[in-house]
Amino acid sequence: MKRNIKYIVIMLSACFTLASCNGDFQNTEPRTEVPASVVWADPALAEAFVTGIYEGFGNGGFNEEMLASLTDEAIFTHPGRGLNTVTEARINSADIGWGNATNRTYNWQRLYSFIRRTNIAIENLSDPQFENAGGIVDRLMGEAKFMRAYYYHDLARYFGGVPLITRAYELGEETYEESRATWEETINFIVSDLDDAAALLAGKSMVDGRTSELAALALKSRVLLYAASDLHDAPTAQSKATTLAGFNGIELLAYTSGNRTERWQKAQAAALEAIQKGSGNLFGLSSPVPHEEGIQNYINNSMARNGGQNEIVLGRYFINMKQENGGRQGLYNGPNGYNNWAGNTPVQLLVDDYEMMDGTEFNWSNSAHASAPYENRDARFYASILYDGAQWKPRSTANQPKDPLGQIQTGTYEVTGPSGAKVPHFGLDTRNSSIEDWNGSYTGYYVRKFIDADPAIVDQNTWQEVPWPIIRYTEVVLNYVEASLELGQEEEARNWLNQIRFRVGQPAITDTGDALVERYRNERRIEMAFEEQRFHDTRRWMIARETLGRQADIISITGALKPGQTLSTYRYDPTIYNYVYQVAPIDPGKENRLWLDKMYFIPIHRDEMNRNATLIQNPGFD
């Protein structure tokens, strides 16, 4: 307090001695803030405010801990962070695990804070204080409506029906409590905002990273697809999940009336409208491309390059001039033998689901498959997974003598020691590596997808410019396929599914009935790997017990020198080594996965329940 008085005295003294001072000095406006009345009277400032709403996207899915590690795609290597709380079904209203962090996807408070910003924009743009020159008011309103719909869709797919707040609360309100809307009301609200956004953004030229008419239509297709799925049809959901069967508030989580066929028809129509507005990359092929070309096509689509940029309907973009963590996927997920952190590593369950090149299933009971599990696989495997023996980038200058070829080493191999005796060589990308004996994969794999293979990109020191696909065109096509299957339109579904497969060199699917549905689901799993689809797909299909509830298997690899062979510096070479591949469960001390039906929805945090007495908690949580 004395310090404050001192500063006031100094200021008053200055006013008496400087002619420029006047009695209004205490009413000066802060230089780091702009009054709302000024913001909404200036189109540039209004645009800056709307641009700030995109901050809610964060790093997209390029967080150090990825949503993939809450699924049967990957595990998180490092201890803590709350991921095991989710995968081991230990979440509760006091500890929702990974989502506790304020920058995580399913943080209730975070999402509502951005919804408040959208409401401020919508209120002010509804009565604009500047001219709609060039359609700027319409465009900003369309963006704000889209963003409000996006954040509500995020809430809905984690929590179900939520309070629908359409205005920015002020201080001194009589109450701040609002009840949860039903699932149907929530979906209708989101779709209405997306319809408005699409109409307002129609014909508007948008830059990368900003929403568009196509993005609004694409998100609508996702929302309606989720809404039509098993998890959100009350009779179906209650027959498949014990916690939902006894839940009195099922209308908060699912439709309790209406025609499910009509819901699938709406989802199909929404997806088709979006498909017709965009193009994607390499759709329309009538036969598979060569295998090597297929690998490169998928890499292009993942990296949004060489035609793959057409896949991005809405993306989160990163540039090296602004070093954001979203540009550090190489560091976060790359091999420890390249001095990276190996954060999210693929599990054997995912690896096994990649087909063979001829379209047949991979099978460990097949001796040819078991002896060479990484040969003749779907092109997307090679573009998505780093496996033992995979050709990768040159290692650092200091480590190139240990591996002149730049090959991934995740096994234990014999080499010839100085005395001529056989000695073990622990792979440079294992947790026994001579480069780093920490930050290594527990599973025997690393993520390849989204990581720049340019040798000039030194992952641990260089940010990469790869966009996160918030919505990808191929997702919309897959949405259309799924809705078509549910409506019994198998030929239409196969046609579009095969166009996706032809781009990567996979043969046409000819299945029918339940087999076709299973092929579609696996196709979606493989095509959209690590893109934050699996977490939601397994839940809305209500197959989480058989997928997310399975233990995350790993691969153990040994290489023994063939008789008469010697090698002092290890390299992958089947002519020199006999390799043995053995699938094993991950150490339960590292992760012990469990599925309980309460996990179909995230609990509303206890703090939010205490703030709002009208809220009803999700089933299975106190």
LUMDREN-91293 format. One record per residue (C-alpha): residue in one letter; x, y, z. Coordinates in nm, 2 decimals. Layout:
# residues N
R residuo      u      v      w
R       A      X      Y      Z
...
# end
This chain:
# residues 622
R residuo      u      v      w
R       M   0.00   0.00   0.00
R       K   0.28   0.24   0.09
R       R   0.44   0.16  -0.25
R       N   0.12   0.26  -0.43
R       I   0.09   0.59  -0.24
R       K   0.45   0.67  -0.34
R       Y   0.38   0.63  -0.71
R       I   0.07   0.85  -0.68
R       V   0.27   1.12  -0.52
R       I   0.53   1.10  -0.79
R       M   0.26   1.12  -1.06
R       L   0.10   1.42  -0.89
R       S   0.43   1.60  -0.86
R       A   0.50   1.53  -1.23
R       C   0.16   1.69  -1.32
R       F   0.25   2.01  -1.13
R       T   0.59   2.04  -1.31
R       L   0.49   1.93  -1.67
R       A   0.26   2.16  -1.87
R       S   0.12   1.86  -2.06
R       C  -0.05   1.70  -1.75
R       N  -0.41   1.76  -1.67
R       G  -0.67   1.64  -1.42
R       D  -0.78   1.34  -1.64
R       F  -0.45   1.15  -1.60
R       Q  -0.62   0.88  -1.39
R       N  -0.88   0.81  -1.67
R       T  -0.63   0.72  -1.94
R       E  -0.71   0.39  -2.12
R       P  -0.48   0.09  -2.09
R       R  -0.24   0.07  -2.38
R       T  -0.26  -0.31  -2.40
R       E  -0.64  -0.33  -2.44
R       V  -0.90  -0.19  -2.68
R       P  -1.25  -0.10  -2.56
R       A  -1.53  -0.31  -2.69
R       S  -1.70  -0.01  -2.84
R       V  -1.40   0.06  -3.05
R       V  -1.35  -0.31  -3.16
R       W  -1.70  -0.35  -3.29
R       A  -1.69  -0.02  -3.48
R       D  -1.38  -0.11  -3.67
R       P  -1.38  -0.40  -3.92
R       A  -1.01  -0.48  -3.88
R       L  -1.04  -0.50  -3.50
R       A  -1.36  -0.70  -3.53
R       E  -1.18  -0.94  -3.76
R       A  -0.89  -0.96  -3.51
R       F  -1.14  -1.06  -3.24
R       V  -1.30  -1.33  -3.45
R       T  -0.95  -1.46  -3.54
R       G  -0.88  -1.49  -3.17
R       I  -1.16  -1.74  -3.14
R       Y  -0.96  -1.99  -3.35
R       E  -0.72  -2.01  -3.05
R       G  -0.95  -2.28  -2.92
R       F  -0.81  -2.52  -3.18
R       G  -0.48  -2.51  -2.98
R       N  -0.22  -2.73  -3.16
R       G  -0.50  -2.93  -3.33
R       G  -0.41  -3.29  -3.25
R       F  -0.04  -3.22  -3.24
R       N  -0.01  -3.22  -2.86
R       E   0.27  -3.39  -2.69
R       E   0.02  -3.64  -2.55
R       M  -0.21  -3.74  -2.84
R       L  -0.57  -3.86  -2.82
R       A  -0.44  -4.17  -3.01
R       S  -0.28  -4.29  -2.69
R       L  -0.63  -4.32  -2.53
R       T  -0.72  -4.57  -2.80
R       D  -0.59  -4.90  -2.95
R       E  -0.37  -4.69  -3.19
R       A  -0.09  -4.60  -2.95
R       I   0.04  -4.57  -2.59
R       F   0.20  -4.28  -2.42
R       T   0.56  -4.36  -2.33
R       H   0.62  -4.12  -2.04
R       P   0.47  -4.15  -1.69
R       G   0.19  -3.93  -1.55
R       R  -0.01  -3.68  -1.76
R       G  -0.34  -3.86  -1.67
R       L  -0.36  -4.08  -1.98
R       N  -0.36  -4.41  -1.78
R       T  -0.64  -4.27  -1.57
R       V  -0.85  -4.29  -1.89
R       T  -0.72  -4.61  -2.04
R       E  -0.76  -4.79  -1.71
R       A  -1.11  -4.66  -1.66
R       R  -1.02  -4.48  -1.34
R       I  -1.17  -4.14  -1.43
R       N  -1.42  -3.98  -1.20
R       S  -1.58  -3.64  -1.15
R       A  -1.29  -3.52  -0.94
R       D  -1.02  -3.65  -1.18
R       I  -1.11  -3.68  -1.55
R       G  -0.75  -3.77  -1.63
R       W  -0.60  -3.63  -1.95
R       G  -0.88  -3.38  -1.99
R       N  -0.79  -3.20  -1.66
R       A  -0.53  -2.99  -1.83
R       T  -0.68  -2.65  -1.95
R       N  -0.55  -2.70  -2.30
R       R  -0.70  -3.04  -2.36
R       T  -0.98  -3.13  -2.59
R       Y  -1.25  -3.23  -2.34
R       N  -1.20  -2.96  -2.08
R       W  -1.55  -2.83  -2.01
R       Q  -1.44  -2.49  -1.88
R       R  -1.20  -2.43  -2.17
R       L  -1.46  -2.50  -2.43
R       Y  -1.72  -2.28  -2.27
R       S  -1.47  -2.00  -2.25
R       F  -1.44  -2.00  -2.63
R       I  -1.82  -2.03  -2.67
R       R  -1.85  -1.71  -2.47
R       R  -1.62  -1.54  -2.72
R       T  -1.83  -1.66  -3.01
R       N  -2.14  -1.53  -2.84
R       I  -1.98  -1.19  -2.80
R       A  -1.90  -1.18  -3.17
R       I  -2.24  -1.30  -3.28
R       E  -2.42  -1.04  -3.05
R       N  -2.21  -0.75  -3.19
R       L  -2.22  -0.86  -3.55
R       S  -2.60  -0.90  -3.53
R       D  -2.61  -0.52  -3.51
R       P  -2.30  -0.42  -3.69
R       Q  -2.15  -0.07  -3.64
R       F  -1.96  -0.08  -3.97
R       E  -2.06  -0.14  -4.34
R       N  -2.08  -0.49  -4.48
R       A  -1.82  -0.39  -4.74
R       G  -1.72  -0.69  -4.94
R       G  -1.94  -0.90  -4.72
R       I  -1.71  -0.87  -4.42
R       V  -1.99  -0.87  -4.17
R       D  -2.14  -1.19  -4.32
R       R  -1.81  -1.36  -4.33
R       L  -1.72  -1.28  -3.97
R       M  -2.07  -1.39  -3.86
R       G  -2.03  -1.71  -4.05
R       E  -1.69  -1.78  -3.89
R       A  -1.83  -1.71  -3.54
R       K  -2.13  -1.93  -3.60
R       F  -1.91  -2.21  -3.73
R       M  -1.67  -2.18  -3.43
R       R  -1.96  -2.19  -3.18
R       A  -2.09  -2.50  -3.36
R       Y  -1.75  -2.66  -3.35
R       Y  -1.70  -2.61  -2.98
R       Y  -2.05  -2.73  -2.90
R       H  -1.98  -3.04  -3.12
R       D  -1.67  -3.10  -2.92
R       L  -1.87  -3.08  -2.59
R       A  -2.14  -3.31  -2.73
R       R  -1.92  -3.59  -2.85
R       Y  -1.75  -3.61  -2.51
R       F  -2.04  -3.52  -2.27
R       G  -2.36  -3.56  -2.46
R       G  -2.63  -3.29  -2.43
R       V  -2.50  -2.98  -2.27
R       P  -2.63  -2.63  -2.16
R       L  -2.68  -2.43  -2.47
R       I  -2.56  -2.08  -2.39
R       T  -2.63  -1.83  -2.66
R       R  -2.53  -1.50  -2.50
R       A  -2.24  -1.36  -2.30
R       Y  -2.33  -1.35  -1.94
R       E  -2.26  -1.02  -1.75
R       L  -2.16  -0.95  -1.39
R       G  -2.45  -0.93  -1.15
R       E  -2.68  -1.18  -1.32
R       E  -2.96  -1.33  -1.11
R       T  -2.83  -1.68  -1.18
R       Y  -2.56  -1.84  -1.39
R       E  -2.72  -2.19  -1.38
R       E  -2.84  -2.35  -1.69
R       S  -2.97  -2.71  -1.73
R       R  -2.84  -2.95  -1.99
R       A  -3.02  -2.96  -2.32
R       T  -3.13  -3.30  -2.45
R       W  -2.91  -3.47  -2.71
R       E  -3.17  -3.39  -2.98
R       E  -3.18  -3.02  -2.88
R       T  -2.80  -3.00  -2.88
R       I  -2.76  -3.16  -3.22
R       N  -3.04  -2.94  -3.37
R       F  -2.87  -2.63  -3.23
R       I  -2.53  -2.72  -3.37
R       V  -2.68  -2.81  -3.71
R       S  -2.87  -2.48  -3.72
R       D  -2.54  -2.28  -3.65
R       L  -2.37  -2.48  -3.93
R       D  -2.65  -2.41  -4.18
R       D  -2.62  -2.04  -4.10
R       A  -2.24  -2.05  -4.13
R       A  -2.26  -2.23  -4.47
R       A  -2.50  -1.98  -4.61
R       L  -2.30  -1.68  -4.48
R       L  -1.97  -1.81  -4.61
R       A  -2.10  -1.93  -4.95
R       G  -1.89  -1.77  -5.22
R       K  -1.64  -1.62  -4.97
R       S  -1.27  -1.66  -5.05
R       M  -1.10  -1.79  -4.73
R       V  -0.73  -1.82  -4.65
R       D  -0.58  -2.14  -4.51
R       G  -0.67  -2.20  -4.15
R       R  -1.00  -2.01  -4.16
R       T  -1.33  -2.19  -4.19
R       S  -1.54  -2.19  -4.51
R       E  -1.87  -2.30  -4.65
R       L  -1.72  -2.65  -4.72
R       A  -1.59  -2.67  -4.36
R       A  -1.94  -2.60  -4.23
R       L  -2.09  -2.86  -4.45
R       A  -1.82  -3.11  -4.37
R       L  -1.86  -3.06  -3.99
R       K  -2.24  -3.10  -4.03
R       S  -2.18  -3.44  -4.19
R       R  -1.97  -3.55  -3.89
R       V  -2.22  -3.42  -3.64
R       L  -2.51  -3.60  -3.81
R       L  -2.32  -3.92  -3.86
R       Y  -2.23  -3.93  -3.49
R       A  -2.60  -3.85  -3.40
R       A  -2.73  -4.14  -3.61
R       S  -2.49  -4.39  -3.45
R       D  -2.57  -4.67  -3.20
R       L  -2.45  -4.47  -2.90
R       H  -2.71  -4.20  -2.96
R       D  -3.01  -4.42  -3.03
R       A  -3.16  -4.48  -2.69
R       P  -3.30  -4.83  -2.74
R       T  -2.98  -4.95  -2.90
R       A  -2.74  -4.79  -2.65
R       Q  -2.94  -4.91  -2.35
R       S  -2.93  -5.27  -2.49
R       K  -2.55  -5.26  -2.52
R       A  -2.43  -5.08  -2.21
R       T  -2.52  -5.15  -1.85
R       T  -2.47  -4.80  -1.73
R       L  -2.70  -4.65  -2.00
R       A  -2.97  -4.92  -1.94
R       G  -3.04  -4.78  -1.59
R       F  -2.99  -4.41  -1.66
R       N  -3.30  -4.20  -1.61
R       G  -3.17  -3.91  -1.81
R       I  -3.10  -4.10  -2.13
R       E  -3.26  -3.82  -2.34
R       L  -2.94  -3.62  -2.25
R       L  -2.73  -3.87  -2.44
R       A  -2.95  -4.02  -2.71
R       Y  -3.26  -3.98  -2.92
R       T  -3.56  -4.13  -2.74
R       S  -3.80  -4.09  -3.04
R       G  -3.80  -4.03  -3.41
R       N  -3.70  -4.23  -3.71
R       R  -3.35  -4.36  -3.71
R       T  -3.35  -4.42  -4.09
R       E  -3.43  -4.06  -4.14
R       R  -3.13  -3.97  -3.93
R       W  -2.90  -4.18  -4.15
R       Q  -3.06  -4.02  -4.46
R       K  -2.98  -3.67  -4.32
R       A  -2.62  -3.78  -4.25
R       Q  -2.58  -3.92  -4.60
R       A  -2.73  -3.61  -4.76
R       A  -2.50  -3.38  -4.56
R       A  -2.19  -3.58  -4.65
R       L  -2.29  -3.58  -5.02
R       E  -2.34  -3.20  -5.02
R       A  -1.99  -3.15  -4.88
R       I  -1.84  -3.40  -5.12
R       Q  -1.98  -3.22  -5.41
R       K  -1.84  -2.89  -5.29
R       G  -1.48  -3.02  -5.26
R       S  -1.24  -3.24  -5.45
R       G  -0.99  -3.41  -5.21
R       N  -0.69  -3.57  -5.37
R       L  -0.69  -3.84  -5.64
R       F  -1.05  -3.94  -5.62
R       G  -1.21  -4.10  -5.93
R       L  -0.95  -4.37  -6.00
R       S  -1.08  -4.68  -6.15
R       S  -0.80  -4.91  -6.05
R       P  -0.52  -4.93  -5.79
R       V  -0.20  -4.73  -5.84
R       P   0.13  -4.91  -5.81
R       H   0.24  -4.98  -5.45
R       E   0.53  -4.74  -5.43
R       E   0.31  -4.46  -5.57
R       G   0.04  -4.55  -5.31
R       I   0.29  -4.50  -5.03
R       Q   0.38  -4.15  -5.17
R       N   0.02  -4.06  -5.22
R       Y  -0.06  -4.13  -4.86
R       I   0.24  -3.94  -4.74
R       N   0.13  -3.64  -4.96
R       N  -0.22  -3.65  -4.81
R       S  -0.08  -3.67  -4.46
R       M   0.17  -3.39  -4.51
R       A  -0.07  -3.18  -4.73
R       R   0.18  -3.15  -5.01
R       N   0.19  -3.23  -5.39
R       G  -0.19  -3.24  -5.42
R       G  -0.25  -3.35  -5.06
R       Q  -0.33  -3.00  -4.96
R       N  -0.67  -3.05  -5.13
R       E  -0.74  -3.30  -4.85
R       I  -0.75  -3.03  -4.59
R       V  -1.10  -2.89  -4.55
R       L  -1.00  -2.71  -4.23
R       G  -0.65  -2.72  -4.09
R       R  -0.44  -2.58  -3.81
R       Y  -0.13  -2.45  -3.98
R       F   0.22  -2.39  -3.84
R       I   0.51  -2.18  -3.96
R       N   0.87  -2.18  -3.85
R       M   0.86  -1.81  -3.80
R       K   0.62  -1.87  -3.51
R       Q   0.76  -2.17  -3.32
R       E   0.45  -2.34  -3.18
R       N   0.45  -2.68  -3.02
R       G   0.22  -2.80  -3.30
R       G   0.54  -2.80  -3.52
R       R   0.73  -3.04  -3.30
R       Q   0.58  -3.38  -3.39
R       G   0.92  -3.50  -3.49
R       L   1.05  -3.43  -3.14
R       Y   0.75  -3.56  -2.96
R       N   0.71  -3.89  -3.14
R       G   1.04  -3.96  -3.32
R       P   1.28  -4.24  -3.22
R       N   1.52  -4.19  -2.93
R       G   1.80  -4.30  -3.15
R       Y   1.75  -3.97  -3.33
R       N   1.74  -3.79  -2.99
R       N   1.37  -3.76  -2.99
R       W   1.11  -3.83  -2.72
R       A   0.91  -4.13  -2.86
R       G   0.60  -4.00  -2.69
R       N   0.31  -4.17  -2.87
R       T   0.41  -4.51  -3.01
R       P   0.19  -4.74  -3.22
R       V   0.07  -5.06  -3.06
R       Q   0.07  -5.41  -3.22
R       L  -0.31  -5.40  -3.23
R       L  -0.30  -5.13  -3.49
R       V  -0.01  -5.28  -3.68
R       D  -0.19  -5.61  -3.72
R       D  -0.49  -5.44  -3.87
R       Y  -0.30  -5.32  -4.18
R       E  -0.39  -5.55  -4.47
R       M  -0.15  -5.73  -4.70
R       M  -0.10  -5.58  -5.04
R       D  -0.34  -5.82  -5.19
R       G  -0.62  -5.71  -4.96
R       T  -0.61  -6.02  -4.74
R       E  -0.58  -5.99  -4.36
R       F  -0.24  -6.02  -4.19
R       N  -0.23  -6.33  -3.97
R       W   0.04  -6.44  -3.73
R       S  -0.07  -6.80  -3.78
R       N   0.05  -6.77  -4.14
R       S   0.41  -6.87  -4.13
R       A   0.50  -6.64  -4.42
R       H   0.35  -6.35  -4.25
R       A   0.51  -6.43  -3.91
R       S   0.86  -6.47  -4.05
R       A   0.85  -6.13  -4.24
R       P   0.56  -5.93  -4.08
R       Y   0.66  -5.60  -4.25
R       E   0.67  -5.72  -4.61
R       N   0.39  -5.67  -4.86
R       R   0.17  -5.47  -4.64
R       D  -0.09  -5.19  -4.72
R       A   0.10  -4.88  -4.85
R       R  -0.04  -4.68  -4.56
R       F   0.15  -4.90  -4.32
R       Y   0.48  -4.78  -4.46
R       A   0.36  -4.42  -4.47
R       S   0.23  -4.43  -4.11
R       I   0.46  -4.66  -3.90
R       L   0.83  -4.68  -3.83
R       Y   0.92  -5.04  -3.77
R       D   1.23  -5.25  -3.73
R       G   1.45  -5.22  -4.04
R       A   1.25  -4.93  -4.19
R       Q   1.47  -4.69  -4.39
R       W   1.46  -4.35  -4.22
R       K   1.67  -4.04  -4.21
R       P   2.05  -4.01  -4.16
R       R   2.13  -4.00  -3.79
R       S   2.32  -3.71  -3.63
R       T   2.68  -3.67  -3.74
R       A   2.80  -3.81  -3.41
R       N   2.59  -4.13  -3.44
R       Q   2.62  -4.21  -3.81
R       P   2.92  -4.44  -3.75
R       K   2.68  -4.66  -3.54
R       D   2.43  -4.67  -3.82
R       P   2.56  -4.54  -4.16
R       L   2.23  -4.64  -4.34
R       G   1.97  -4.46  -4.12
R       Q   1.76  -4.77  -4.04
R       I   1.52  -4.80  -3.75
R       Q   1.65  -5.05  -3.49
R       T   1.40  -5.17  -3.23
R       G   1.53  -5.52  -3.17
R       T   1.83  -5.70  -3.01
R       Y   2.08  -5.85  -3.26
R       E   2.40  -6.05  -3.26
R       V   2.71  -5.88  -3.39
R       T   3.08  -5.99  -3.41
R       G   3.29  -5.84  -3.13
R       P   3.66  -5.75  -3.16
R       S   3.76  -6.10  -3.05
R       G   3.54  -6.26  -3.31
R       A   3.28  -6.38  -3.06
R       K   2.91  -6.30  -3.09
R       V   2.79  -6.02  -2.86
R       P   2.45  -5.86  -2.83
R       H   2.38  -5.52  -3.00
R       F   2.08  -5.34  -2.85
R       G   1.90  -5.15  -3.13
R       L   1.97  -4.78  -3.14
R       D   1.60  -4.70  -3.10
R       T   1.54  -4.92  -2.80
R       R   1.54  -4.84  -2.43
R       N   1.88  -5.00  -2.42
R       S   2.02  -4.77  -2.69
R       S   2.38  -4.66  -2.68
R       I   2.26  -4.32  -2.80
R       E   1.98  -4.26  -2.54
R       D   1.87  -4.53  -2.30
R       W   1.56  -4.34  -2.22
R       N   1.27  -4.19  -2.43
R       G   1.26  -4.52  -2.62
R       S   0.95  -4.70  -2.74
R       Y   0.80  -4.98  -2.52
R       T   0.60  -5.11  -2.82
R       G   0.88  -5.16  -3.08
R       Y   0.72  -4.90  -3.32
R       Y   0.73  -4.53  -3.38
R       V   0.49  -4.29  -3.56
R       R   0.59  -4.21  -3.92
R       K   0.27  -4.02  -4.02
R       F   0.29  -3.64  -4.00
R       I   0.67  -3.64  -3.94
R       D   0.88  -3.48  -4.21
R       A   1.13  -3.71  -4.37
R       D   1.35  -3.43  -4.51
R       P   1.71  -3.50  -4.38
R       A   1.74  -3.13  -4.33
R       I   1.47  -3.14  -4.06
R       V   1.66  -3.23  -3.74
R       D   1.35  -3.31  -3.53
R       Q   1.48  -3.23  -3.19
R       N   1.59  -2.88  -3.30
R       T   1.37  -2.78  -3.59
R       W   1.00  -2.70  -3.60
R       Q   0.82  -2.86  -3.90
R       E   0.55  -2.70  -4.11
R       V   0.29  -2.98  -4.13
R       P  -0.08  -2.88  -4.08
R       W  -0.31  -3.07  -3.85
R       P  -0.62  -3.18  -4.04
R       I  -0.91  -3.06  -3.83
R       I  -1.14  -3.19  -4.10
R       R  -1.01  -3.39  -4.40
R       Y  -1.21  -3.44  -4.72
R       T  -1.16  -3.82  -4.70
R       E  -1.33  -3.82  -4.36
R       V  -1.64  -3.67  -4.53
R       V  -1.62  -3.95  -4.80
R       L  -1.60  -4.21  -4.52
R       N  -1.90  -4.05  -4.35
R       Y  -2.10  -4.09  -4.68
R       V  -1.99  -4.45  -4.71
R       E  -2.10  -4.53  -4.35
R       A  -2.44  -4.37  -4.40
R       S  -2.49  -4.55  -4.73
R       L  -2.41  -4.88  -4.57
R       E  -2.66  -4.82  -4.29
R       L  -2.92  -4.74  -4.56
R       G  -2.85  -5.07  -4.74
R       Q  -2.68  -4.89  -5.04
R       E  -2.38  -5.13  -5.06
R       E  -2.28  -5.07  -5.42
R       E  -2.26  -4.69  -5.36
R       A  -2.06  -4.75  -5.05
R       R  -1.82  -4.99  -5.22
R       N  -1.77  -4.75  -5.51
R       W  -1.65  -4.46  -5.28
R       L  -1.46  -4.70  -5.05
R       N  -1.26  -4.84  -5.34
R       Q  -1.17  -4.49  -5.46
R       I  -1.00  -4.44  -5.13
R       R  -0.82  -4.77  -5.16
R       F  -0.71  -4.73  -5.52
R       R  -0.52  -4.41  -5.42
R       V  -0.29  -4.63  -5.21
R       G  -0.27  -4.93  -5.43
R       Q  -0.51  -5.16  -5.25
R       P  -0.74  -5.38  -5.45
R       A  -1.12  -5.33  -5.47
R       I  -1.34  -5.46  -5.19
R       T  -1.62  -5.70  -5.30
R       D  -1.76  -5.79  -4.96
R       T  -2.13  -5.76  -4.87
R       G  -2.34  -5.75  -4.55
R       D  -2.17  -5.76  -4.21
R       A  -1.84  -5.84  -4.38
R       L  -1.86  -5.51  -4.57
R       V  -1.94  -5.31  -4.26
R       E  -1.63  -5.46  -4.09
R       R  -1.41  -5.39  -4.39
R       Y  -1.54  -5.03  -4.39
R       R  -1.46  -4.99  -4.02
R       N  -1.11  -5.12  -4.06
R       E  -1.06  -4.90  -4.37
R       R  -1.16  -4.59  -4.16
R       R  -0.93  -4.71  -3.88
R       I  -0.63  -4.73  -4.12
R       E  -0.70  -4.43  -4.33
R       M  -0.76  -4.20  -4.04
R       A  -0.50  -4.33  -3.80
R       F  -0.37  -4.08  -3.55
R       E  -0.63  -3.82  -3.67
R       E  -0.85  -3.83  -3.35
R       Q  -1.12  -4.04  -3.51
R       R  -1.07  -4.37  -3.33
R       F  -1.15  -4.24  -2.98
R       H  -1.50  -4.14  -3.10
R       D  -1.56  -4.41  -3.36
R       T  -1.52  -4.70  -3.11
R       R  -1.76  -4.53  -2.87
R       R  -2.03  -4.44  -3.12
R       W  -2.02  -4.79  -3.27
R       M  -2.02  -4.93  -2.92
R       I  -1.74  -5.17  -2.98
R       A  -1.50  -5.01  -2.72
R       R  -1.50  -5.32  -2.50
R       E  -1.35  -5.53  -2.78
R       T  -1.11  -5.26  -2.90
R       L  -1.01  -5.01  -2.63
R       G  -1.05  -5.27  -2.36
R       R  -0.78  -5.49  -2.50
R       Q  -0.43  -5.49  -2.37
R       A  -0.18  -5.30  -2.58
R       D   0.05  -5.56  -2.73
R       I   0.41  -5.50  -2.82
R       I   0.66  -5.67  -3.05
R       S   0.98  -5.83  -2.94
R       I   1.25  -5.88  -3.21
R       T   1.57  -6.07  -3.21
R       G   1.83  -6.11  -3.48
R       A   2.07  -6.41  -3.48
R       L   2.36  -6.42  -3.73
R       K   2.32  -6.70  -3.98
R       P   2.59  -6.97  -3.97
R       G   2.92  -6.85  -4.11
R       Q   2.81  -6.48  -4.11
R       T   2.99  -6.20  -3.93
R       L   2.91  -5.83  -3.90
R       S   3.07  -5.58  -3.66
R       T   2.84  -5.28  -3.73
R       Y   2.47  -5.38  -3.73
R       R   2.24  -5.33  -4.03
R       Y   1.91  -5.48  -4.11
R       D   1.98  -5.76  -4.36
R       P   1.77  -6.09  -4.38
R       T   2.05  -6.25  -4.59
R       I   2.28  -6.22  -4.28
R       Y   2.03  -6.26  -4.00
R       N   1.76  -6.49  -3.89
R       Y   1.49  -6.27  -3.74
R       V   1.23  -6.38  -3.49
R       Y   0.92  -6.17  -3.41
R       Q   0.72  -6.24  -3.10
R       V   0.40  -6.05  -2.99
R       A   0.38  -6.00  -2.62
R       P   0.16  -5.81  -2.38
R       I   0.29  -5.48  -2.25
R       D   0.41  -5.49  -1.89
R       P   0.10  -5.44  -1.67
R       G   0.30  -5.20  -1.46
R       K   0.33  -4.98  -1.76
R       E  -0.03  -4.99  -1.86
R       N  -0.32  -5.22  -1.77
R       R  -0.61  -5.13  -1.99
R       L  -0.97  -5.18  -1.88
R       W  -1.30  -5.09  -2.04
R       L  -1.61  -5.00  -1.83
R       D  -1.93  -4.89  -1.99
R       K  -1.93  -4.56  -1.79
R       M  -1.64  -4.46  -2.02
R       Y  -1.88  -4.41  -2.32
R       F  -1.91  -4.05  -2.19
R       I  -1.67  -3.82  -1.99
R       P  -1.79  -3.71  -1.65
R       I  -1.87  -3.35  -1.59
R       H  -1.60  -3.22  -1.35
R       R  -1.71  -3.19  -0.98
R       D  -1.62  -2.82  -0.98
R       E  -1.87  -2.76  -1.26
R       M  -2.14  -2.97  -1.08
R       N  -2.08  -2.76  -0.77
R       R  -2.12  -2.43  -0.97
R       N  -2.44  -2.54  -1.14
R       A  -2.69  -2.73  -0.93
R       T  -2.91  -2.80  -1.23
R       L  -2.66  -3.02  -1.40
R       I  -2.72  -3.39  -1.42
R       Q  -2.40  -3.61  -1.41
R       N  -2.33  -3.86  -1.67
R       P  -2.41  -4.23  -1.59
R       G  -2.16  -4.43  -1.38
R       F  -2.02  -4.12  -1.20
R       D  -2.11  -3.98  -0.87
# end
